[in-house]
Amino acid sequence: MEIKYFQDTDTLLVNFTNEEIVETRDLNENVLFELGKDGNLVSMTIEHAKKQANMVDFSYQQVMQQKENVIHR
């Protein structure tokens, strides 16, 4: 996954895969999503990102799966 923010145009680009884009759809007037040949999400473009996606405060956290504590008797 790759995330790019273009400050000059206030555009956020999120690439989920490197698959070739074969179709672009509008979610609304500010959000586009691009699909690959199998219909999988390849990327998403968000215009006016500061307002649409709260780009003022961005953070990333990877959460590891926690093992359940099991008591065997």
Secondary structure, 3 states (H helix, E strand, C coil): CEEEEECCCCEEEEECCCCCCCEEEEEECCEEEEECCCCCEEEEEEECHHHHCCCCCCCCCCCCCCCCCCCCC
